[in-house]
């Protein structure tokens, strides 16, 4: 939130920017060989890569946006290409967001050398072309950060400094991470996703005035859809701050971490039946099967 602009003005600018980028779960119609669970497994793996290289949460969410937008504009991506698309999106996002992004060789390494440097470079050009070089979208996380700054706003503090609790941020981002694994998340605007996560974690949409201003017909379906995810996340206890091997970092909470998300999906399916919501999500595979399915 800028010192020179009111929150309402900032929100309108973010919203206009957000609406210029389209995303939808319908992209799977263009890719008959890519099942929804494959996207989930891929994103879960990308989170692991982010944690391994201590990449920021914003880097992951940029990569997720690139992936979903690319899949909307491209056709017939095969199973054998999906991991290449994912790691290339992460490579692009890291160059956009990180002060020191991983080397190309490091990105190839985490694919167990399934792909070459040349493969990644060629895919990078294809992705950039399909994204039309539009690489700075709003993301669900940028909306979360915005809403949290409004909620905890202190007129006496610098608005560029974090004013919300790290513990609250960790619980919110874990639920957001979990929801993002579902293809159905793409049916909601990023602003609505972020507001719904805040409503679920804080038990009230009124915690943020700008969230409360969202039309109920727009917000309530997302909050309802998110209920089994929230229950599944809650069952696994609180997310704790990781130390990343003892590295000294002022903002460790901003590093993208990996949790037991695929295990949480088992709980999600159970709670899905309890809540009787018409949201499809298949049983996740064991961790040993993860990359063999991509």
N, C-alpha and C positions, 0 to 999 in steps of 0.2 A: 504494500500500500504506500503510495507516494506521500511525501510531506505536503505536496502542493495540490493534491487532488482529494476530493471527498470520496468515501467508499462507494457511493452510488455511481459516481462518474467512472471510477475504475472498473466497477462491475460491468457497466454497460459496454465499455471498451473491450473487456475480456470476453463478454458474451458475443459481441459482434465478430470478434476474432474467432471464437469457438465455432460459431455457426457457419463460418466459411469453410470449415473442414468437416466432411461427412464421414460417418462410420455407421455400419449396420451389420447385424448378424447374418444378413442375407448373402454375404460374400461367399458363404459355403456352397451356394448354388453354382458358383463359377468354378468350384474346386471339388468335384465329386469324389476324388480320392483322398481328400483331407477331412477326416472326421472331427467333430468338435473337441473330442478328448485329445486329439493330436495337438491342437492349438494350446490346450491347457498344459499338456506335458512339455511342450516347447517353451512356454512362458515360465513354467516352474523351473526348467533347466536354465533359462536366461537369468532368473533370479539367483540361482546358484553361482553362475559365472560372475554376476555383479558382486556377490559377497566375496568370492575368491579373489577378485581384483580390486576390492573396496571401491566399487563404483557407486555413485550417488543414486538415490531414489529417483531423482528427476531424469537421470540417464536411462534407467529402466523404463520409465513411463513414456519417454520420448521414443524409445525403441519399440515399445508395445504399440504406440500410435502409428509409427512408420509401418510396422508389420500389418496391422489391420487395414490401413489405408491402401497399402500395396496390394493386399489380397483382394480388395474391392476393385482395383483398377486393372489387375492382371487376371489371366485365366489359366485354369488347368495346371496349377502347381502340383507336382507329384510328391509322394511321400519322401523320396530320396533327395528332394530339393528343399524341403521345408526347413530343416536344420540350417542349411546354408543361408536361406533367407533370414532366419532368426539371428544368426551370429553376425550377418552383414548389417542388419538393422541396428544391432547393438554396437557394432564398430562405428557406424555413422553417428549414432547418438553420443557415444563417448567422445568423438571428435568435436561435437557441438557443445558438450556440457562440461567435460572434465578438463582440468588444468593440465594434467598429464594423462593422456589416454593410453590404453594398452597398445602395444605394438601389433602389427598385423600378424606376426609370427605367433604371438600369444593367443590371438583369437583362433588361429588355425589349430594350435595345440589343444585347446579345450574341446575340439571336435574329434579328438583322437586321430588327428591327421586324415580324417575322412575326406577333407577338401584341401586344396592347395591355395597358396596365396593368390595365384592367378584366378582361381574360382571366385574368391571373395571380391577381388577387384572388379571382375567382370559383372558379378551380381550387384556390386555397389553402383555401377553405372546404370544398370537396368532399373534398380530401385529409385535412384535419383531422378531418372527420366520419368518414371510413372508417378512419382510424387511431385513432379514439376518443380523440384528444388524448393518446395515449401516445407522447411525443416524446423519451424519454430511455432508449433501449435500450442494452444492451451492443453493441459492434460488434467486428468482427475486430481493429480497431486497438486498442481498449481492452484486449483480451486480450493482444495483442502487448506493449503497454506494461507490463501487469501481469507477464507472464512475464519480460520483460527486467529489470525491477526486482528480481525474485527472483533471477535468474541473477547479477546484478552487485551484489547487496546487500552493503553495507558497514555493519556495526553502528556505526561511528564517524561515519557521515555521516547527514545528514537524509534520510529516506526520500522526501521530497517533491522532492528534487533529482535530476536525471538523473545516473545513474551508469554508463550504458552508452555505448559509443563511437558517435559520430555516423555513422562509416563503416558500421558494422555495421547501424545503424538504417536507413540509406539502402538497403542491399542487401535487407534484410528487407521494407521497405515497397514496394520496386519489385516484388518477387515477389508480394507480397500484392495490389498494384494489378493486376498482370497476371492473376492467378488470378480476381480479382473480376469481370473482364470476361466470364468464362465463366458462362453460366447454370447450369452443373453445380455451381458453387461453392455454390449455394443448397441443395444436397442434404446439406451438412455443417454441423454446428453451428459457430458462430463460434469457440468455444473450440478445436475440432478443427482448423479452418482455421489459426488462429494457431499452434498447436503444430506443425502440419505444416510451416508456413513456416519456423519456427525450426529444425526438424529438417533441412530441406533446405539452408538457408543455412549452418547450423553443422555439417552432416554427422552429426548425432547427436541423437536425441530425448532422450538422457540429459543434454544440456546444462542442462536445467531439470528438477529433481526433480518438480515438479508436472506437467510434460508427460509424464515417464516413468511417472507414476502412471495415466495414461489407459489404459483397456483396449486391448490391441493390436488386437482385432477392430474397434474403433471408429476407431483412429488410422491403422492401416496402409493401409486402402483409400484414404484421403485422401492419404497420403504417396505412394502409387503413382500415383494420379491426377495429382498435382502434378509428377511427374518430367519430362514434356515441357516444362512451363512453366519449370521450373528450368533446364533445358538451354537453352531459348530465351533466357531472361534472361541466363544466363552468356555466351552467344555475343556479346552486345552490350556486354560489358565492364562495368566498375564504374559504378554511378550516382554522379555527382559532385554536390557541394553547389552549389546555384545562389545567385547573389548578389541577384537580384531588383532589378536596376537600381541597386545600391549602397546600398539601404536598410539602415539599421542595425537589426539584429534579433539578440536574444540566442539565439533558438532557430529559426534559419532552417530547420533540418531538419524542423520541425513543419509547415511550409507545404506544402500539397499541390502536387506538381509533375506535369507531363505528360511522358511519355517516348515512345519509338517503339513503343508497345504494339501497334498494329495491324500494324506490320511484324514485330514479334516473333511475331505469330500465324502468319505464314508459316512461321517456324522451328518453331513449336509443332506445326503440321500434319506437318512432316517428321519431327520426333521422335516424334510420335504413332504414325506407322507403324513406327518403329524399336522403340518400346516395346510396340506392338500392344495399346494400351489402348482399350476400347470407349467413348471419349468423343467426342461429336460437336461439331465446331466448323467452320463454313464458312470459306472463303477470304475474308479481309477486303477491302473495296473500297479503291481509292486514296483519298488524303486529299481530293481534289477532289470525290469522290462522297459523302463522309461524310454531310453534312447533307441532301443531296437524297434520301437513302434513308429519312429519318425522317419 
